[in-house]
Amino acid sequence: MGSSTLCCLISMVVLFLWIPYAMGDGATQARINAICRQTDDFNYCRGVFNGHLPGDVVDVKGLTQIAIRQTLIYASDTQIVIKRLEARNNSSELKNLLKICEVGYGIIVDQFGTANLDFAKGDYRSMLFDVEKCPRYVNDCIFVLSGRVPELKVKNSQALVLVRMSIVSGTELNNGGTKDHTHTTPPIAI
């Protein structure tokens, strides 16, 4: 690699790191803050929302869409991590405990997949029904592992935040959270 190519690459990296991630307008940030205050990790919640905003103005419908899709992606990834942990572990007791987590995250993936479809159909009540019971499956995983698998400690706590983001924003959407806003959010591609 020539020095001019390296210099150009370094300049691009510096520019990329200097550009802040998307932040919504004041009303959007107020909506995000209201949702994130109802989770266990305000900063993680804000980071997820702000990292996936499709524009400056995002209503509660758009925030719900972000929460549902990011939870679905995260739960799928976590399930893959759990399967890898099962495969490389020799303890049958720990494998059985990990299997409980794998099944739980599988249910979350199924529920959030259904919720994503319900959301797309505009059936927000069913969407909320799909996700409301999901914290139980993450909590089951936390309980059975009792901190024995450090790789899952952070993943479980972040999964709880994501599920909670979906429940809070979905509840607000069901309570008419988009009625007061004149802007609508464009669909978000994943």
Residue, then its C-alpha position, 0 to 999 in steps of 0.5 A: m500500500g502506497s503512502s498516498t493510499l494510506c494517507c487517504l485511508i487515514s483521512m477517511v477514517v478520521l473524517f468518519l470518526w469526526i462525523p457524529y451519528a444521526m440525531g433527531d430534532g428536539a421532539t424526536q430526542a424528547r420521545i427517545n428520552a421518555i422511552c429510554r427513561q423507562t429502561d434499565d440502561f438509558n444510554y444504551c437505549r438512546g444509542v440504539f435509537n440514535g444509531h438507527l434514525p432514518g431522518d431528523v423527525v421520527d414519530v413514535k411509530g418510527l421509534t417502535q419500528i426501530a425498537i422491534r427490528q433491532t430487538l429481532i436482530y439482537a435476539s437472533d445474534t444472541q441465539i447464534v452466540i448461545k449455540r456456539l457456546e453450547a458447541r464448545n462447552n463440555s459440561s452437560e449441565l452448562k449445555n442444558l442451561l444454555k439450551i434453556c437460553e437458546v430456546g428462550y431466545g428462539i421464542i423471542v425471535d419468533q415473537f418479534g418476527t411476528a410483531n414485525l409482521d403485525f407492525a407492517k400490517g398496522d396491527y399495533r395491538s397484536m404487535l404489542f401482545d407479541v412482545e409483552k411476554c418476552p422479558r420473561y425469556v431473557n430473565d429465565c436465561i439470566f436466572v438459570l445461568s446465574g452469571r456463569v457465562p460472562e459472554l451472556k451477561v451483557k447480551n442479556s442485559q442489553a436484550l432486556v433493554l431492547v425488549r423494554m424499548s419495544i414494549v414502551s414505544g409500542t404501548e405509546l403507539n397503541n395509546g395514540g402516540t402518533k395522533d399529535h404529530t404531523h410528521t411521519t417516519p419513512p420505513i426503515a430498511i434492515 
